[in-house]
């Protein structure tokens, strides 16, 4: 009996010890390993800057896409990024004249007056914190988002940084490089006569569009006063405080330009025809008008109607239907 | 004992002499720096200020001055040379571009002259060769032969009571290459370990001056004008002066 008592005590001790051991060893941690996202850069495009601390991952891009289309980021849930950036309008919106979200990964300055300089992470942080004034508690208490942020960024508490970084990842994938112009450069299609002549108007000093809207990106990403007004608005000077920057605004890309009316920083022109008429006959002089504006004294480059029509034929080539129909960029909440 | 001492001294002296000779003959490669600065006549370059006067009596300003140099070559007295097959983009108003460190060391030796190309040589002047901005913004359009602007020099000038724009855009027009070589002759350059800095100075007034007096009234929309391109090419050979900071 005494033997049985000691055996019982021994077994109990072993059990307790085993149980203690089990409690002492930490549970195996889930290893954070997001899936790298392979991005396709169109032929001839510049090197794409990707922030070292924000590599593209499938989880990050997908999360960014959801946030882009979700009004949860807005302080009063009234708008999402996509509310002013419609895919069918090359991620712009006609009645608010928002800048198109296209190939922004190659930008270093953002907004018409360049208020934000830096990377996509910088501009998205501005959008989250200042423009949308995101209430992070809504994200942190959401049934789905905390898990998605955990998978994408390995965070337990979501901050503005992760929200901005996810948006930046998605924005980097919003690449337009498959217009008819791109296919022509790849030798896949030929130009019509009007397109070829429009190409010449665009890329010679006849129309002289290329100096500000050149390169494969169709923007120099610089600031110019293009002579819209004889008394220009402040423009870039509002940011720099330099009077030499009065009237300067960022050159927008002309990729998908036919989808992004109205035109100019203030949306004053409803049609591309009005824009071309302005550059042809309506340019106004001022002390900061860009030296690239030739014949400013005569109002512009004076194209004839045939040149104007050909130029429009060329600009039509810059519409990338595969971009505006890309299902990987569309609203993920619509099935 | 005396003999041993003598032998030791002789041996030591020989080692000293040999090592000293070796030191003299074994020169070291060296780093080369290029520093570009820009003036207008005797005045410092200041952006967008209508205060300079050229040989054609145009009162003018400079808003933009961007250009390429390429293919830096060092030549020895026997005619042999070493070529740095590089291109560098300079924006006169962007200090990050006005100092250029050559990517590899200059081989040790004595050199008589150094030259570089203003613009891009034919191997480099190919559309798409510089895909990234700001260099890509120098593209010379395909219908005009492709490649890149060698230079964009832009600003305003006062022309009979009205301010006008000028754009001295210089490059290869179709089959006419137009790039030119700048040579720093008789420089007696001893490359031996220590860094050497070439201070290259451009006088913008000289673009309009010698041998062709160029009036800014005719300096707009000139990319397709072969005559003006040739005149800029000729004048360009006179725009640079230099000073070398080298070890004694």
HADDOCK unambig.tbl for C-alpha pairs under 7 A between the chains (distance, minus, plus):
assign (segid A and resid 44 and name CA) (segid B and resid 128 and name CA) 6.67 0.50 0.50
assign (segid A and resid 44 and name CA) (segid B and resid 131 and name CA) 6.79 0.50 0.50
assign (segid A and resid 45 and name CA) (segid B and resid 131 and name CA) 6.47 0.50 0.50
assign (segid A and resid 46 and name CA) (segid B and resid 131 and name CA) 4.80 0.50 0.50
assign (segid A and resid 46 and name CA) (segid B and resid 132 and name CA) 4.84 0.50 0.50
assign (segid A and resid 47 and name CA) (segid B and resid 132 and name CA) 6.58 0.50 0.50
assign (segid A and resid 200 and name CA) (segid B and resid 143 and name CA) 6.27 0.50 0.50
assign (segid A and resid 203 and name CA) (segid B and resid 141 and name CA) 5.52 0.50 0.50
assign (segid A and resid 203 and name CA) (segid B and resid 143 and name CA) 6.69 0.50 0.50
assign (segid A and resid 204 and name CA) (segid B and resid 141 and name CA) 6.67 0.50 0.50
assign (segid A and resid 204 and name CA) (segid B and resid 143 and name CA) 6.90 0.50 0.50
assign (segid A and resid 205 and name CA) (segid B and resid 221 and name CA) 6.00 0.50 0.50
assign (segid A and resid 214 and name CA) (segid B and resid 137 and name CA) 6.84 0.50 0.50
assign (segid A and resid 215 and name CA) (segid B and resid 136 and name CA) 6.22 0.50 0.50
assign (segid A and resid 215 and name CA) (segid B and resid 137 and name CA) 6.26 0.50 0.50
assign (segid A and resid 215 and name CA) (segid B and resid 139 and name CA) 6.85 0.50 0.50
assign (segid A and resid 220 and name CA) (segid B and resid 137 and name CA) 5.92 0.50 0.50
assign (segid A and resid 291 and name CA) (segid B and resid 154 and name CA) 6.03 0.50 0.50
assign (segid A and resid 291 and name CA) (segid B and resid 155 and name CA) 5.36 0.50 0.50
assign (segid A and resid 291 and name CA) (segid B and resid 156 and name CA) 6.38 0.50 0.50
assign (segid A and resid 291 and name CA) (segid B and resid 165 and name CA) 4.76 0.50 0.50
assign (segid A and resid 291 and name CA) (segid B and resid 166 and name CA) 6.18 0.50 0.50
assign (segid A and resid 291 and name CA) (segid B and resid 167 and name CA) 6.74 0.50 0.50
assign (segid A and resid 292 and name CA) (segid B and resid 167 and name CA) 6.75 0.50 0.50
assign (segid A and resid 294 and name CA) (segid B and resid 165 and name CA) 6.65 0.50 0.50
assign (segid A and resid 294 and name CA) (segid B and resid 220 and name CA) 6.81 0.50 0.50
